[in-house]
Amino acid sequence: MSLEIKINHIMNNFDDVSSEEFLEILDKIMLEFKSDLTIEYLKGKVQKILELSTESEKKKQCKLLLPYCDWYLQGL
């Protein structure tokens, strides 16, 4: 499955996607960034999400990062 298809799946079915799956896709999207500052910012966000104890809290924080998926799709 291509990255574009996976991102579309996440965008359309966010409630059914685990935080782990979302973060894996976000890691792949980060490879497209040209700014080291943006990459470091997102890595920090991902680390904070991984430190959370419940899946519901992780999902809330992941939802805030959905615009990066949208950005990726618009850039294609």
PDB file of N, H, CA, C and O in Angstrom:
ATOM      1  N   MET A   1       0.855  -1.171   0.000  1.00  0.00           N
ATOM      2  CA  MET A   1       0.000   0.000   0.000  1.00  0.00           C
ATOM      3  C   MET A   1       0.907   1.242   0.000  1.00  0.00           C
ATOM      4  O   MET A   1       1.848   1.340   0.788  1.00  0.00           O
ATOM      5  N   SER A   2       0.606   2.172  -0.889  1.00  0.00           N
ATOM      6  H   SER A   2      -0.158   2.092  -1.529  1.00  0.00           H
ATOM      7  CA  SER A   2       1.432   3.376  -0.988  1.00  0.00           C
ATOM      8  C   SER A   2       1.169   4.303   0.191  1.00  0.00           C
ATOM      9  O   SER A   2       0.154   4.191   0.879  1.00  0.00           O
ATOM     10  N   LEU A   3       2.104   5.218   0.406  1.00  0.00           N
ATOM     11  H   LEU A   3       2.928   5.309  -0.153  1.00  0.00           H
ATOM     12  CA  LEU A   3       1.974   6.175   1.499  1.00  0.00           C
ATOM     13  C   LEU A   3       0.731   7.047   1.299  1.00  0.00           C
ATOM     14  O   LEU A   3       0.023   7.351   2.259  1.00  0.00           O
ATOM     15  N   GLU A   4       0.471   7.443   0.063  1.00  0.00           N
ATOM     16  H   GLU A   4       1.046   7.196  -0.717  1.00  0.00           H
ATOM     17  CA  GLU A   4      -0.708   8.263  -0.229  1.00  0.00           C
ATOM     18  C   GLU A   4      -1.996   7.531   0.167  1.00  0.00           C
ATOM     19  O   GLU A   4      -2.897   8.134   0.749  1.00  0.00           O
ATOM     20  N   ILE A   5      -2.083   6.264  -0.140  1.00  0.00           N
ATOM     21  H   ILE A   5      -1.351   5.774  -0.613  1.00  0.00           H
ATOM     22  CA  ILE A   5      -3.277   5.474   0.201  1.00  0.00           C
ATOM     23  C   ILE A   5      -3.407   5.342   1.716  1.00  0.00           C
ATOM     24  O   ILE A   5      -4.507   5.453   2.257  1.00  0.00           O
ATOM     25  N   LYS A   6      -2.298   5.106   2.395  1.00  0.00           N
ATOM     26  H   LYS A   6      -1.405   5.015   1.955  1.00  0.00           H
ATOM     27  CA  LYS A   6      -2.328   4.991   3.853  1.00  0.00           C
ATOM     28  C   LYS A   6      -2.782   6.288   4.511  1.00  0.00           C
ATOM     29  O   LYS A   6      -3.557   6.273   5.467  1.00  0.00           O
ATOM     30  N   ILE A   7      -2.289   7.414   3.985  1.00  0.00           N
ATOM     31  H   ILE A   7      -1.659   7.426   3.209  1.00  0.00           H
ATOM     32  CA  ILE A   7      -2.673   8.714   4.547  1.00  0.00           C
ATOM     33  C   ILE A   7      -4.155   8.979   4.290  1.00  0.00           C
ATOM     34  O   ILE A   7      -4.861   9.466   5.173  1.00  0.00           O
ATOM     35  N   ASN A   8      -4.620   8.663   3.101  1.00  0.00           N
ATOM     36  H   ASN A   8      -4.046   8.267   2.384  1.00  0.00           H
ATOM     37  CA  ASN A   8      -6.051   8.826   2.814  1.00  0.00           C
ATOM     38  C   ASN A   8      -6.888   7.972   3.749  1.00  0.00           C
ATOM     39  O   ASN A   8      -7.940   8.408   4.217  1.00  0.00           O
ATOM     40  N   HIS A   9      -6.431   6.767   4.022  1.00  0.00           N
ATOM     41  H   HIS A   9      -5.576   6.414   3.642  1.00  0.00           H
ATOM     42  CA  HIS A   9      -7.141   5.886   4.958  1.00  0.00           C
ATOM     43  C   HIS A   9      -7.213   6.532   6.346  1.00  0.00           C
ATOM     44  O   HIS A   9      -8.262   6.525   6.989  1.00  0.00           O
ATOM     45  N   ILE A  10      -6.106   7.080   6.790  1.00  0.00           N
ATOM     46  H   ILE A  10      -5.253   7.086   6.267  1.00  0.00           H
ATOM     47  CA  ILE A  10      -6.069   7.741   8.096  1.00  0.00           C
ATOM     48  C   ILE A  10      -7.012   8.940   8.116  1.00  0.00           C
ATOM     49  O   ILE A  10      -7.763   9.130   9.073  1.00  0.00           O
ATOM     50  N   MET A  11      -6.972   9.729   7.078  1.00  0.00           N
ATOM     51  H   MET A  11      -6.362   9.575   6.301  1.00  0.00           H
ATOM     52  CA  MET A  11      -7.817  10.930   7.024  1.00  0.00           C
ATOM     53  C   MET A  11      -9.304  10.560   7.029  1.00  0.00           C
ATOM     54  O   MET A  11     -10.120  11.253   7.636  1.00  0.00           O
ATOM     55  N   ASN A  12      -9.641   9.480   6.358  1.00  0.00           N
ATOM     56  H   ASN A  12      -8.977   8.917   5.865  1.00  0.00           H
ATOM     57  CA  ASN A  12     -11.046   9.077   6.250  1.00  0.00           C
ATOM     58  C   ASN A  12     -11.534   8.224   7.409  1.00  0.00           C
ATOM     59  O   ASN A  12     -12.737   8.146   7.658  1.00  0.00           O
ATOM     60  N   ASN A  13     -10.618   7.587   8.117  1.00  0.00           N
ATOM     61  H   ASN A  13      -9.641   7.650   7.915  1.00  0.00           H
ATOM     62  CA  ASN A  13     -10.989   6.648   9.180  1.00  0.00           C
ATOM     63  C   ASN A  13     -10.169   6.874  10.444  1.00  0.00           C
ATOM     64  O   ASN A  13      -9.733   5.914  11.079  1.00  0.00           O
ATOM     65  N   PHE A  14      -9.959   8.110  10.807  1.00  0.00           N
ATOM     66  H   PHE A  14     -10.313   8.890  10.291  1.00  0.00           H
ATOM     67  CA  PHE A  14      -9.059   8.418  11.918  1.00  0.00           C
ATOM     68  C   PHE A  14      -9.441   7.667  13.197  1.00  0.00           C
ATOM     69  O   PHE A  14      -8.561   7.198  13.918  1.00  0.00           O
ATOM     70  N   ASP A  15     -10.719   7.550  13.482  1.00  0.00           N
ATOM     71  H   ASP A  15     -11.434   7.932  12.896  1.00  0.00           H
ATOM     72  CA  ASP A  15     -11.155   6.898  14.725  1.00  0.00           C
ATOM     73  C   ASP A  15     -10.798   5.417  14.773  1.00  0.00           C
ATOM     74  O   ASP A  15     -10.707   4.834  15.853  1.00  0.00           O
ATOM     75  N   ASP A  16     -10.595   4.805  13.604  1.00  0.00           N
ATOM     76  H   ASP A  16     -10.670   5.279  12.726  1.00  0.00           H
ATOM     77  CA  ASP A  16     -10.286   3.376  13.542  1.00  0.00           C
ATOM     78  C   ASP A  16      -8.794   3.079  13.459  1.00  0.00           C
ATOM     79  O   ASP A  16      -8.386   1.918  13.420  1.00  0.00           O
ATOM     80  N   VAL A  17      -7.988   4.128  13.434  1.00  0.00           N
ATOM     81  H   VAL A  17      -8.320   5.071  13.466  1.00  0.00           H
ATOM     82  CA  VAL A  17      -6.536   3.972  13.297  1.00  0.00           C
ATOM     83  C   VAL A  17      -5.888   4.126  14.667  1.00  0.00           C
ATOM     84  O   VAL A  17      -6.220   5.045  15.415  1.00  0.00           O
ATOM     85  N   SER A  18      -4.969   3.233  14.993  1.00  0.00           N
ATOM     86  H   SER A  18      -4.699   2.486  14.385  1.00  0.00           H
ATOM     87  CA  SER A  18      -4.278   3.335  16.285  1.00  0.00           C
ATOM     88  C   SER A  18      -3.285   4.488  16.254  1.00  0.00           C
ATOM     89  O   SER A  18      -2.839   4.915  15.189  1.00  0.00           O
ATOM     90  N   SER A  19      -2.949   4.979  17.430  1.00  0.00           N
ATOM     91  H   SER A  19      -3.311   4.632  18.295  1.00  0.00           H
ATOM     92  CA  SER A  19      -1.959   6.055  17.506  1.00  0.00           C
ATOM     93  C   SER A  19      -0.620   5.567  16.973  1.00  0.00           C
ATOM     94  O   SER A  19       0.120   6.333  16.356  1.00  0.00           O
ATOM     95  N   GLU A  20      -0.307   4.307  17.206  1.00  0.00           N
ATOM     96  H   GLU A  20      -0.908   3.684  17.707  1.00  0.00           H
ATOM     97  CA  GLU A  20       0.952   3.739  16.728  1.00  0.00           C
ATOM     98  C   GLU A  20       1.021   3.781  15.200  1.00  0.00           C
ATOM     99  O   GLU A  20       2.043   4.163  14.629  1.00  0.00           O
ATOM    100  N   GLU A  21      -0.063   3.391  14.553  1.00  0.00           N
ATOM    101  H   GLU A  21      -0.893   3.081  15.017  1.00  0.00           H
ATOM    102  CA  GLU A  21      -0.110   3.410  13.086  1.00  0.00           C
ATOM    103  C   GLU A  21       0.009   4.849  12.568  1.00  0.00           C
ATOM    104  O   GLU A  21       0.725   5.106  11.600  1.00  0.00           O
ATOM    105  N   PHE A  22      -0.690   5.778  13.212  1.00  0.00           N
ATOM    106  H   PHE A  22      -1.272   5.570  13.999  1.00  0.00           H
ATOM    107  CA  PHE A  22      -0.615   7.184  12.814  1.00  0.00           C
ATOM    108  C   PHE A  22       0.814   7.704  12.926  1.00  0.00           C
ATOM    109  O   PHE A  22       1.308   8.376  12.020  1.00  0.00           O
ATOM    110  N   LEU A  23       1.467   7.395  14.027  1.00  0.00           N
ATOM    111  H   LEU A  23       1.066   6.850  14.763  1.00  0.00           H
ATOM    112  CA  LEU A  23       2.827   7.897  14.247  1.00  0.00           C
ATOM    113  C   LEU A  23       3.819   7.292  13.262  1.00  0.00           C
ATOM    114  O   LEU A  23       4.787   7.950  12.880  1.00  0.00           O
ATOM    115  N   GLU A  24       3.593   6.047  12.847  1.00  0.00           N
ATOM    116  H   GLU A  24       2.807   5.513  13.158  1.00  0.00           H
ATOM    117  CA  GLU A  24       4.451   5.424  11.837  1.00  0.00           C
ATOM    118  C   GLU A  24       4.346   6.172  10.516  1.00  0.00           C
ATOM    119  O   GLU A  24       5.350   6.401   9.842  1.00  0.00           O
ATOM    120  N   ILE A  25       3.123   6.551  10.148  1.00  0.00           N
ATOM    121  H   ILE A  25       2.307   6.364  10.696  1.00  0.00           H
ATOM    122  CA  ILE A  25       2.909   7.297   8.911  1.00  0.00           C
ATOM    123  C   ILE A  25       3.526   8.695   9.036  1.00  0.00           C
ATOM    124  O   ILE A  25       4.141   9.196   8.094  1.00  0.00           O
ATOM    125  N   LEU A  26       3.359   9.307  10.184  1.00  0.00           N
ATOM    126  H   LEU A  26       2.859   8.900  10.949  1.00  0.00           H
ATOM    127  CA  LEU A  26       3.927  10.638  10.400  1.00  0.00           C
ATOM    128  C   LEU A  26       5.454  10.607  10.260  1.00  0.00           C
ATOM    129  O   LEU A  26       6.050  11.545   9.731  1.00  0.00           O
ATOM    130  N   ASP A  27       6.075   9.533  10.732  1.00  0.00           N
ATOM    131  H   ASP A  27       5.591   8.772  11.162  1.00  0.00           H
ATOM    132  CA  ASP A  27       7.532   9.388  10.569  1.00  0.00           C
ATOM    133  C   ASP A  27       7.912   9.399   9.094  1.00  0.00           C
ATOM    134  O   ASP A  27       8.927   9.985   8.718  1.00  0.00           O
ATOM    135  N   LYS A  28       7.106   8.755   8.261  1.00  0.00           N
ATOM    136  H   LYS A  28       6.282   8.278   8.566  1.00  0.00           H
ATOM    137  CA  LYS A  28       7.392   8.717   6.826  1.00  0.00           C
ATOM    138  C   LYS A  28       7.164  10.087   6.183  1.00  0.00           C
ATOM    139  O   LYS A  28       7.897  10.484   5.277  1.00  0.00           O
ATOM    140  N   ILE A  29       6.151  10.802   6.654  1.00  0.00           N
ATOM    141  H   ILE A  29       5.555  10.480   7.391  1.00  0.00           H
ATOM    142  CA  ILE A  29       5.877  12.137   6.131  1.00  0.00           C
ATOM    143  C   ILE A  29       7.028  13.082   6.481  1.00  0.00           C
ATOM    144  O   ILE A  29       7.389  13.946   5.683  1.00  0.00           O
ATOM    145  N   MET A  30       7.596  12.918   7.662  1.00  0.00           N
ATOM    146  H   MET A  30       7.303  12.216   8.311  1.00  0.00           H
ATOM    147  CA  MET A  30       8.693  13.794   8.105  1.00  0.00           C
ATOM    148  C   MET A  30       9.875  13.757   7.145  1.00  0.00           C
ATOM    149  O   MET A  30      10.626  14.727   7.054  1.00  0.00           O
ATOM    150  N   LEU A  31      10.047  12.655   6.433  1.00  0.00           N
ATOM    151  H   LEU A  31       9.436  11.867   6.507  1.00  0.00           H
ATOM    152  CA  LEU A  31      11.149  12.542   5.482  1.00  0.00           C
ATOM    153  C   LEU A  31      11.029  13.561   4.350  1.00  0.00           C
ATOM    154  O   LEU A  31      12.016  13.877   3.685  1.00  0.00           O
ATOM    155  N   GLU A  32       9.816  14.075   4.133  1.00  0.00           N
ATOM    156  H   GLU A  32       9.014  13.819   4.672  1.00  0.00           H
ATOM    157  CA  GLU A  32       9.577  15.030   3.063  1.00  0.00           C
ATOM    158  C   GLU A  32       9.871  16.482   3.466  1.00  0.00           C
ATOM    159  O   GLU A  32       9.963  17.356   2.604  1.00  0.00           O
ATOM    160  N   PHE A  33      10.016  16.737   4.751  1.00  0.00           N
ATOM    161  H   PHE A  33       9.942  16.027   5.452  1.00  0.00           H
ATOM    162  CA  PHE A  33      10.255  18.096   5.209  1.00  0.00           C
ATOM    163  C   PHE A  33      11.669  18.535   4.870  1.00  0.00           C
ATOM    164  O   PHE A  33      12.619  17.756   4.952  1.00  0.00           O
ATOM    165  N   LYS A  34      11.787  19.797   4.488  1.00  0.00           N
ATOM    166  H   LYS A  34      11.016  20.430   4.421  1.00  0.00           H
ATOM    167  CA  LYS A  34      13.103  20.352   4.171  1.00  0.00           C
ATOM    168  C   LYS A  34      13.690  21.116   5.354  1.00  0.00           C
ATOM    169  O   LYS A  34      14.891  21.384   5.389  1.00  0.00           O
ATOM    170  N   SER A  35      12.856  21.462   6.311  1.00  0.00           N
ATOM    171  H   SER A  35      11.880  21.244   6.283  1.00  0.00           H
ATOM    172  CA  SER A  35      13.296  22.248   7.460  1.00  0.00           C
ATOM    173  C   SER A  35      13.627  21.346   8.644  1.00  0.00           C
ATOM    174  O   SER A  35      12.777  20.600   9.131  1.00  0.00           O
ATOM    175  N   ASP A  36      14.870  21.426   9.097  1.00  0.00           N
ATOM    176  H   ASP A  36      15.560  22.032   8.702  1.00  0.00           H
ATOM    177  CA  ASP A  36      15.271  20.642  10.266  1.00  0.00           C
ATOM    178  C   ASP A  36      14.492  21.063  11.510  1.00  0.00           C
ATOM    179  O   ASP A  36      14.202  20.237  12.375  1.00  0.00           O
ATOM    180  N   LEU A  37      14.155  22.345  11.596  1.00  0.00           N
ATOM    181  H   LEU A  37      14.390  23.016  10.893  1.00  0.00           H
ATOM    182  CA  LEU A  37      13.376  22.832  12.745  1.00  0.00           C
ATOM    183  C   LEU A  37      12.012  22.149  12.820  1.00  0.00           C
ATOM    184  O   LEU A  37      11.559  21.760  13.896  1.00  0.00           O
ATOM    185  N   THR A  38      11.368  22.011  11.669  1.00  0.00           N
ATOM    186  H   THR A  38      11.735  22.327  10.795  1.00  0.00           H
ATOM    187  CA  THR A  38      10.061  21.349  11.629  1.00  0.00           C
ATOM    188  C   THR A  38      10.189  19.886  12.012  1.00  0.00           C
ATOM    189  O   THR A  38       9.364  19.356  12.755  1.00  0.00           O
ATOM    190  N   ILE A  39      11.206  19.246  11.513  1.00  0.00           N
ATOM    191  H   ILE A  39      11.877  19.676  10.908  1.00  0.00           H
ATOM    192  CA  ILE A  39      11.430  17.827  11.814  1.00  0.00           C
ATOM    193  C   ILE A  39      11.675  17.647  13.316  1.00  0.00           C
ATOM    194  O   ILE A  39      11.099  16.752  13.935  1.00  0.00           O
ATOM    195  N   GLU A  40      12.511  18.477  13.889  1.00  0.00           N
ATOM    196  H   GLU A  40      12.979  19.203  13.386  1.00  0.00           H
ATOM    197  CA  GLU A  40      12.799  18.381  15.324  1.00  0.00           C
ATOM    198  C   GLU A  40      11.553  18.661  16.160  1.00  0.00           C
ATOM    199  O   GLU A  40      11.321  18.006  17.176  1.00  0.00           O
ATOM    200  N   TYR A  41      10.751  19.639  15.728  1.00  0.00           N
ATOM    201  H   TYR A  41      10.940  20.172  14.903  1.00  0.00           H
ATOM    202  CA  TYR A  41       9.493  19.957  16.413  1.00  0.00           C
ATOM    203  C   TYR A  41       8.579  18.729  16.428  1.00  0.00           C
ATOM    204  O   TYR A  41       8.048  18.355  17.473  1.00  0.00           O
ATOM    205  N   LEU A  42       8.404  18.113  15.270  1.00  0.00           N
ATOM    206  H   LEU A  42       8.836  18.416  14.420  1.00  0.00           H
ATOM    207  CA  LEU A  42       7.521  16.946  15.191  1.00  0.00           C
ATOM    208  C   LEU A  42       8.073  15.757  15.967  1.00  0.00           C
ATOM    209  O   LEU A  42       7.314  15.018  16.594  1.00  0.00           O
ATOM    210  N   LYS A  43       9.372  15.568  15.930  1.00  0.00           N
ATOM    211  H   LYS A  43       9.990  16.168  15.420  1.00  0.00           H
ATOM    212  CA  LYS A  43       9.968  14.474  16.706  1.00  0.00           C
ATOM    213  C   LYS A  43       9.684  14.669  18.191  1.00  0.00           C
ATOM    214  O   LYS A  43       9.407  13.706  18.906  1.00  0.00           O
ATOM    215  N   GLY A  44       9.751  15.911  18.649  1.00  0.00           N
ATOM    216  H   GLY A  44       9.976  16.693  18.067  1.00  0.00           H
ATOM    217  CA  GLY A  44       9.431  16.208  20.045  1.00  0.00           C
ATOM    218  C   GLY A  44       7.968  15.908  20.359  1.00  0.00           C
ATOM    219  O   GLY A  44       7.653  15.353  21.411  1.00  0.00           O
ATOM    220  N   LYS A  45       7.078  16.280  19.437  1.00  0.00           N
ATOM    221  H   LYS A  45       7.334  16.731  18.583  1.00  0.00           H
ATOM    222  CA  LYS A  45       5.651  15.991  19.614  1.00  0.00           C
ATOM    223  C   LYS A  45       5.399  14.489  19.667  1.00  0.00           C
ATOM    224  O   LYS A  45       4.639  14.008  20.508  1.00  0.00           O
ATOM    225  N   VAL A  46       6.039  13.758  18.769  1.00  0.00           N
ATOM    226  H   VAL A  46       6.657  14.149  18.087  1.00  0.00           H
ATOM    227  CA  VAL A  46       5.879  12.298  18.730  1.00  0.00           C
ATOM    228  C   VAL A  46       6.366  11.693  20.038  1.00  0.00           C
ATOM    229  O   VAL A  46       5.706  10.818  20.599  1.00  0.00           O
ATOM    230  N   GLN A  47       7.507  12.145  20.527  1.00  0.00           N
ATOM    231  H   GLN A  47       8.043  12.856  20.072  1.00  0.00           H
ATOM    232  CA  GLN A  47       8.042  11.619  21.792  1.00  0.00           C
ATOM    233  C   GLN A  47       7.077  11.860  22.941  1.00  0.00           C
ATOM    234  O   GLN A  47       6.862  10.975  23.768  1.00  0.00           O
ATOM    235  N   LYS A  48       6.490  13.062  22.997  1.00  0.00           N
ATOM    236  H   LYS A  48       6.665  13.781  22.324  1.00  0.00           H
ATOM    237  CA  LYS A  48       5.519  13.373  24.052  1.00  0.00           C
ATOM    238  C   LYS A  48       4.297  12.468  23.955  1.00  0.00           C
ATOM    239  O   LYS A  48       3.766  12.024  24.973  1.00  0.00           O
ATOM    240  N   ILE A  49       3.853  12.195  22.735  1.00  0.00           N
ATOM    241  H   ILE A  49       4.284  12.555  21.908  1.00  0.00           H
ATOM    242  CA  ILE A  49       2.698  11.307  22.549  1.00  0.00           C
ATOM    243  C   ILE A  49       3.034   9.903  23.028  1.00  0.00           C
ATOM    244  O   ILE A  49       2.223   9.262  23.697  1.00  0.00           O
ATOM    245  N   LEU A  50       4.212   9.427  22.690  1.00  0.00           N
ATOM    246  H   LEU A  50       4.871   9.948  22.146  1.00  0.00           H
ATOM    247  CA  LEU A  50       4.610   8.076  23.101  1.00  0.00           C
ATOM    248  C   LEU A  50       4.691   7.933  24.618  1.00  0.00           C
ATOM    249  O   LEU A  50       4.513   6.836  25.148  1.00  0.00           O
ATOM    250  N   GLU A  51       4.955   9.021  25.309  1.00  0.00           N
ATOM    251  H   GLU A  51       5.099   9.911  24.879  1.00  0.00           H
ATOM    252  CA  GLU A  51       5.067   8.988  26.770  1.00  0.00           C
ATOM    253  C   GLU A  51       3.707   8.990  27.468  1.00  0.00           C
ATOM    254  O   GLU A  51       3.625   8.700  28.662  1.00  0.00           O
ATOM    255  N   LEU A  52       2.642   9.313  26.734  1.00  0.00           N
ATOM    256  H   LEU A  52       2.709   9.548  25.764  1.00  0.00           H
ATOM    257  CA  LEU A  52       1.309   9.324  27.342  1.00  0.00           C
ATOM    258  C   LEU A  52       0.890   7.910  27.708  1.00  0.00           C
ATOM    259  O   LEU A  52       1.319   6.943  27.079  1.00  0.00           O
ATOM    260  N   SER A  53       0.049   7.795  28.730  1.00  0.00           N
ATOM    261  H   SER A  53      -0.299   8.581  29.241  1.00  0.00           H
ATOM    262  CA  SER A  53      -0.281   6.469  29.245  1.00  0.00           C
ATOM    263  C   SER A  53      -1.500   5.824  28.600  1.00  0.00           C
ATOM    264  O   SER A  53      -1.586   4.597  28.559  1.00  0.00           O
ATOM    265  N   THR A  54      -2.440   6.611  28.095  1.00  0.00           N
ATOM    266  H   THR A  54      -2.370   7.608  28.128  1.00  0.00           H
ATOM    267  CA  THR A  54      -3.658   6.000  27.547  1.00  0.00           C
ATOM    268  C   THR A  54      -3.778   6.253  26.053  1.00  0.00           C
ATOM    269  O   THR A  54      -3.327   7.274  25.534  1.00  0.00           O
ATOM    270  N   GLU A  55      -4.391   5.304  25.387  1.00  0.00           N
ATOM    271  H   GLU A  55      -4.757   4.475  25.808  1.00  0.00           H
ATOM    272  CA  GLU A  55      -4.597   5.423  23.945  1.00  0.00           C
ATOM    273  C   GLU A  55      -5.495   6.617  23.617  1.00  0.00           C
ATOM    274  O   GLU A  55      -5.291   7.280  22.600  1.00  0.00           O
ATOM    275  N   SER A  56      -6.474   6.892  24.458  1.00  0.00           N
ATOM    276  H   SER A  56      -6.639   6.354  25.284  1.00  0.00           H
ATOM    277  CA  SER A  56      -7.376   8.013  24.171  1.00  0.00           C
ATOM    278  C   SER A  56      -6.618   9.347  24.195  1.00  0.00           C
ATOM    279  O   SER A  56      -6.871  10.216  23.361  1.00  0.00           O
ATOM    280  N   GLU A  57      -5.703   9.508  25.135  1.00  0.00           N
ATOM    281  H   GLU A  57      -5.498   8.802  25.812  1.00  0.00           H
ATOM    282  CA  GLU A  57      -4.902  10.731  25.180  1.00  0.00           C
ATOM    283  C   GLU A  57      -3.957  10.805  23.973  1.00  0.00           C
ATOM    284  O   GLU A  57      -3.751  11.873  23.398  1.00  0.00           O
ATOM    285  N   LYS A  58      -3.396   9.666  23.606  1.00  0.00           N
ATOM    286  H   LYS A  58      -3.564   8.798  24.073  1.00  0.00           H
ATOM    287  CA  LYS A  58      -2.512   9.630  22.436  1.00  0.00           C
ATOM    288  C   LYS A  58      -3.281  10.027  21.185  1.00  0.00           C
ATOM    289  O   LYS A  58      -2.780  10.787  20.356  1.00  0.00           O
ATOM    290  N   LYS A  59      -4.502   9.512  21.050  1.00  0.00           N
ATOM    291  H   LYS A  59      -4.910   8.895  21.724  1.00  0.00           H
ATOM    292  CA  LYS A  59      -5.325   9.826  19.874  1.00  0.00           C
ATOM    293  C   LYS A  59      -5.664  11.316  19.824  1.00  0.00           C
ATOM    294  O   LYS A  59      -5.656  11.916  18.749  1.00  0.00           O
ATOM    295  N   LYS A  60      -5.958  11.911  20.968  1.00  0.00           N
ATOM    296  H   LYS A  60      -5.964  11.424  21.841  1.00  0.00           H
ATOM    297  CA  LYS A  60      -6.263  13.346  21.002  1.00  0.00           C
ATOM    298  C   LYS A  60      -5.077  14.154  20.487  1.00  0.00           C
ATOM    299  O   LYS A  60      -5.243  15.101  19.719  1.00  0.00           O
ATOM    300  N   GLN A  61      -3.895  13.773  20.916  1.00  0.00           N
ATOM    301  H   GLN A  61      -3.761  13.003  21.540  1.00  0.00           H
ATOM    302  CA  GLN A  61      -2.698  14.496  20.492  1.00  0.00           C
ATOM    303  C   GLN A  61      -2.373  14.227  19.017  1.00  0.00           C
ATOM    304  O   GLN A  61      -1.917  15.121  18.304  1.00  0.00           O
ATOM    305  N   CYS A  62      -2.609  13.002  18.571  1.00  0.00           N
ATOM    306  H   CYS A  62      -2.979  12.276  19.150  1.00  0.00           H
ATOM    307  CA  CYS A  62      -2.379  12.671  17.167  1.00  0.00           C
ATOM    308  C   CYS A  62      -3.316  13.473  16.267  1.00  0.00           C
ATOM    309  O   CYS A  62      -2.933  13.921  15.186  1.00  0.00           O
ATOM    310  N   LYS A  63      -4.535  13.640  16.729  1.00  0.00           N
ATOM    311  H   LYS A  63      -4.846  13.275  17.606  1.00  0.00           H
ATOM    312  CA  LYS A  63      -5.512  14.386  15.932  1.00  0.00           C
ATOM    313  C   LYS A  63      -5.031  15.809  15.654  1.00  0.00           C
ATOM    314  O   LYS A  63      -5.334  16.372  14.602  1.00  0.00           O
ATOM    315  N   LEU A  64      -4.291  16.383  16.583  1.00  0.00           N
ATOM    316  H   LEU A  64      -4.046  15.925  17.437  1.00  0.00           H
ATOM    317  CA  LEU A  64      -3.754  17.724  16.395  1.00  0.00           C
ATOM    318  C   LEU A  64      -2.686  17.775  15.297  1.00  0.00           C
ATOM    319  O   LEU A  64      -2.366  18.845  14.779  1.00  0.00           O
ATOM    320  N   LEU A  65      -2.147  16.618  14.952  1.00  0.00           N
ATOM    321  H   LEU A  65      -2.407  15.749  15.372  1.00  0.00           H
ATOM    322  CA  LEU A  65      -1.101  16.554  13.932  1.00  0.00           C
ATOM    323  C   LEU A  65      -1.640  16.167  12.556  1.00  0.00           C
ATOM    324  O   LEU A  65      -0.867  16.037  11.608  1.00  0.00           O
ATOM    325  N   LEU A  66      -2.944  15.983  12.436  1.00  0.00           N
ATOM    326  H   LEU A  66      -3.572  16.089  13.206  1.00  0.00           H
ATOM    327  CA  LEU A  66      -3.557  15.634  11.151  1.00  0.00           C
ATOM    328  C   LEU A  66      -3.236  16.633  10.030  1.00  0.00           C
ATOM    329  O   LEU A  66      -3.112  16.215   8.879  1.00  0.00           O
ATOM    330  N   PRO A  67      -3.097  17.926  10.315  1.00  0.00           N
ATOM    331  CA  PRO A  67      -2.768  18.854   9.216  1.00  0.00           C
ATOM    332  C   PRO A  67      -1.495  18.472   8.451  1.00  0.00           C
ATOM    333  O   PRO A  67      -1.349  18.840   7.285  1.00  0.00           O
ATOM    334  N   TYR A  68      -0.588  17.752   9.078  1.00  0.00           N
ATOM    335  H   TYR A  68      -0.706  17.453  10.025  1.00  0.00           H
ATOM    336  CA  TYR A  68       0.621  17.331   8.375  1.00  0.00           C
ATOM    337  C   TYR A  68       0.293  16.278   7.321  1.00  0.00           C
ATOM    338  O   TYR A  68       0.941  16.224   6.277  1.00  0.00           O
ATOM    339  N   CYS A  69      -0.703  15.449   7.585  1.00  0.00           N
ATOM    340  H   CYS A  69      -1.230  15.493   8.434  1.00  0.00           H
ATOM    341  CA  CYS A  69      -1.164  14.482   6.582  1.00  0.00           C
ATOM    342  C   CYS A  69      -1.804  15.215   5.419  1.00  0.00           C
ATOM    343  O   CYS A  69      -1.569  14.887   4.256  1.00  0.00           O
ATOM    344  N   ASP A  70      -2.612  16.205   5.742  1.00  0.00           N
ATOM    345  H   ASP A  70      -2.804  16.471   6.687  1.00  0.00           H
ATOM    346  CA  ASP A  70      -3.267  17.001   4.715  1.00  0.00           C
ATOM    347  C   ASP A  70      -2.227  17.731   3.864  1.00  0.00           C
ATOM    348  O   ASP A  70      -2.337  17.783   2.639  1.00  0.00           O
ATOM    349  N   TRP A  71      -1.220  18.288   4.528  1.00  0.00           N
ATOM    350  H   TRP A  71      -1.130  18.246   5.523  1.00  0.00           H
ATOM    351  CA  TRP A  71      -0.141  18.960   3.804  1.00  0.00           C
ATOM    352  C   TRP A  71       0.500  18.003   2.803  1.00  0.00           C
ATOM    353  O   TRP A  71       0.732  18.367   1.650  1.00  0.00           O
ATOM    354  N   TYR A  72       0.785  16.783   3.245  1.00  0.00           N
ATOM    355  H   TYR A  72       0.597  16.488   4.181  1.00  0.00           H
ATOM    356  CA  TYR A  72       1.435  15.808   2.380  1.00  0.00           C
ATOM    357  C   TYR A  72       0.577  15.531   1.147  1.00  0.00           C
ATOM    358  O   TYR A  72       1.080  15.507   0.024  1.00  0.00           O
ATOM    359  N   LEU A  73      -0.713  15.322   1.364  1.00  0.00           N
ATOM    360  H   LEU A  73      -1.122  15.340   2.277  1.00  0.00           H
ATOM    361  CA  LEU A  73      -1.606  15.014   0.247  1.00  0.00           C
ATOM    362  C   LEU A  73      -1.721  16.180  -0.722  1.00  0.00           C
ATOM    363  O   LEU A  73      -1.814  15.967  -1.931  1.00  0.00           O
ATOM    364  N   GLN A  74      -1.717  17.389  -0.224  1.00  0.00           N
ATOM    365  H   GLN A  74      -1.642  17.563   0.758  1.00  0.00           H
ATOM    366  CA  GLN A  74      -1.824  18.548  -1.094  1.00  0.00           C
ATOM    367  C   GLN A  74      -0.555  18.759  -1.915  1.00  0.00           C
ATOM    368  O   GLN A  74      -0.591  19.359  -2.989  1.00  0.00           O
ATOM    369  N   GLY A  75       0.556  18.264  -1.402  1.00  0.00           N
ATOM    370  H   GLY A  75       0.585  17.777  -0.529  1.00  0.00           H
ATOM    371  CA  GLY A  75       1.822  18.432  -2.112  1.00  0.00           C
ATOM    372  C   GLY A  75       2.029  17.450  -3.241  1.00  0.00           C
ATOM    373  O   GLY A  75       2.975  17.589  -4.016  1.00  0.00           O
ATOM    374  N   LEU A  76       1.158  16.457  -3.348  1.00  0.00           N
ATOM    375  H   LEU A  76       0.389  16.344  -2.718  1.00  0.00           H
ATOM    376  CA  LEU A  76       1.323  15.451  -4.408  1.00  0.00           C
ATOM    377  C   LEU A  76       0.858  15.959  -5.753  1.00  0.00           C
ATOM    378  O   LEU A  76       0.930  15.234  -6.746  1.00  0.00           O
TER     379      LEU A  76
END
